[in-house]
Structure formats: structure tokens, C-alpha cells
Amino acid sequence: MDSRPDTAANAALAADVRRPVTFCFLDLASGPIRVTNAPYSFSFAGTGDEDLDGFTFEAVDPRFVSVGPVKAQEGGSDTLVLTLSGLAGVDDELMTELGDRANYAGRDCRLWRAMLDPQQLTRIGAIWSYFTGYMSVPKIVGDRTSQTIQLSVETYLAFFGQASNRTYLDQNSYDAGDRSAELAIAVANGATRRT
């Protein structure tokens, strides 16, 4: 699986008229969701990627679902935001599933890109992977007139880089008889032992 556009896709990216499309895989507890903002559904075979091969990515209206920009930087990418709007008529099962954090939090989200010919809408070159991360807490944004659901996706590097918020002073949480933290604080405050 490529991690960047091949020669044919690069030529399409340099053209005056471009038609990039995104393919999204969300690993929900009840089963994965595979969608694309392409004008028709796509099926894949022979890519070598187990999340693509043998599966169909259903076309969704890009006016109601959007993928935020991926901002790569040293140490990983910024948080990616997926937005679902136009909730009237959305499947009740999906809304119920999004309401339970255990169904998606910490589960995989993968994104791929491909180029389409602007006139024939056929794929140009290979599909490439451009983001992999895990889903975190969604939030509902809006008011009485309109609402959107924004789902944040963190990269794996963000997961490994988070502070644990633990210190050696927490040792008694793991060993009830350990009084080293208490002793260290006493020494730091100038306590001495008298015999």
C-alpha cells in the first residue's frame, strides 16, 4: 500500500482541474463503516491492504459529511476532525451507537486518497493511505436550527506522547505498604529523624 501518490496521481494533482476523493474506514464496535465522498461507491481488490480489499466504500453526500485537513508536523499530525451534519433522516442505530463512547473510543480510523479524472470520473493511478489514528470523544455543536457531530481522531503518536500524570508519589496506589513518597516529602521539608 502506497503512502503517497504514484506518478499518475501526481500528474493529476498538478493538473488545472483536480478531483481528489477520500475513502474513510471507521472501526465501530458493531462493525466497520466504509464511506467515500466519490460520486459513486468503490470496491477494491489487489491493493494488499486488508481494510480495502474485498470491501465496498459507500458513496455519501459530501455536503453532510466532511473530513478536516490533515496537518502533519514534527512529532505527528494535529487532531483530525470528522464532521457529520444534516442529521434529519440519519439512521437511528448509527445515532444510538455514536451516543455510546464505548462503541468507538480508541478504535481505528483510516483515510485514503485517490484521484479521479474530472470528466470520466474514473480513478487515475493508485490509492494511497494518508492518515491513521484512533477515535476519541465526539461533540455535538450547534443550536435549535442546526447541529453537527464532530468526531476527533488522534494519531498514534499523540497516544504515546500523552502525559501519564503520575509521579513516584503515586507508588502507594500500587503498593499499599510503600511509604517512600511520605518520607521523600518529609526529607524535602527538612524533617530529621531523632533517636
N, C-alpha and C positions, 0 to 999 in steps of 0.2 A: 504494500500500500504506500503510495506516494505521500509525502508530507508537504509537497509544494507542486505548483502547476508544471505539467510537462511542456515540451516545445510547442505543441499545437495549441494548448491552452494559453501559453504565454503570448503567442501571436494574437489570439483572440482578445486577450487583456489589453494589448497595445492598439487594437482597432478603435476607430472613432465611435462605433456603436457596439456596446457590450451587453451581454445578457448573462450575468453570473446568477447561479441558483445555489441555494443552500439545502442540505439534507440534514435532518436532525433526528437523533436517537435519544429517547428518554427511557431509562430503565425503571419503570414503576413497579411496585410490589405485585400488582395484578397481571403484569406482563408489559413488555416494551411498547412504546409508541414510536412509530416511524413516520415522519411527515416531511414534506418538501414544499418550498414556495415556487416550484416549477409550475408551468401551466398544465401539466398532466402528471399522473402518477408514474413513478420509475420503479423498475425491477432490476436487480443486479445479479450478475453471475461472473465468476472468474476473476474477481478483484483480489482474492486472497485475504479479504477482511471478513471475519466471521459475523460481524454485526451488519454487513451489507449483503453478502452472497446468499441468494435464495429468498430474499425478503423484498417486499414492495413498500415503497415510501409513498404514502398517500398525499396527493396534492391538496393544499389548504389555501384559502384566500389570504394573500399577504397583507390585506387591509386589516385583518383581525388578529394575525399572529406575526410577531416580529422578533428578530434576533438582533440584539445590540452589537455594537462594534467590539471586536477583539483587539485589545490594546496590549501588545507584547512589550515587555520591558525586562531589564536585568532582574533576575530573581523570580520571573514568572509573569503571567498576564494579570491584568486588573480583573475585578469581578465582572462577569458577563451577565447581562440581564435579558431574560426571555419575557416577552410581554404578550398576554392573551387578552384581547378586548372583544367587544361585540358579544357579550355573554348571553344575550337573549337567544334561546334555542340551543344552547350548548348542552351536550349530553349530561343528564343528571348524575350518572355514575361517575363521570370524569370530575364533576364539581365536588361530589362526595369524597372522591379519592384525594383531590387536592386539599380538602379540608382536614385530612389526617396526615400529619407530618411524617409518621412512620412509613407511609407509602412511598416517599421519595427522598427524604433527607439522607444525605450521604450516599445516594445511589448515582450511577453513572449518567453523564450526558456527553454525547459526542456529536461533533459537527464536521461535515464535509462540504466541499465546494466543487462545482463543475461549471463549465462554460457551455452555453447554448448558442447555436447560430441564430442571429437575430431574426432572419427571415423564415427559415425552415423549422426553427426551434428544435433542432437535433443536437445531441451532445457533441462537443468538439473536444478531442483529447481525453485524458484520463481524469477521473475523480480524485481529489486529494483531501486528506484529513488536515484540518486546521485548528481544531480545539478539542480537548478532552478535559473533563473535570467532574465534579460531583455537585449535586443539587443541594441547596440549603433552604432557608426559610422563605416562603413566598409572602408577599404582602398585597393587600387589596388597596388600590389607590383610586380616589375619585369622590364623587358626591352623589346626590339624588339623581342627577341627569345622566351620568355615565361613570363606568367603573372599568378598571383594568386589573388584571392579576400580574404581578411582576415576580418572576422566579429568578433568584440569584444562583449563579453557578460559579464555584470557586475552582481554580486549578489545583492539581495535586500538590504543587509546590507550596501553595498557600496553606494547605492542610499540614504539611510537615513543618512549616515555618511559624505556626501559631504558638504563642507563649503558653506554657502549661499552667502558669500562675501558681506554681508550687515552689517551695523552698525547703531547705533542710529543717526548717522549723515545723514542718508538717509530718515529721517522722513518727510521732506518736499516733498518727492516724493509721499507720501500718503496723506499728509495734507498740502496744499499749504500755509496756514497761519501760520504754525508752524515754529518759528524762534529759537527753543531751541538749535539746532546744532550751529547756528551762535553765539548765546550767550555763549554756552559752550566753544567754541574756543576762544572767546574774553576773558572770565574769565581765561582760561588756559594760555593765553598770558599776563596776568597781567592787563587787562583793568579794570578800575574802573568807576563807574558812578558818574559824578559830577553834583551837583544841582546848 
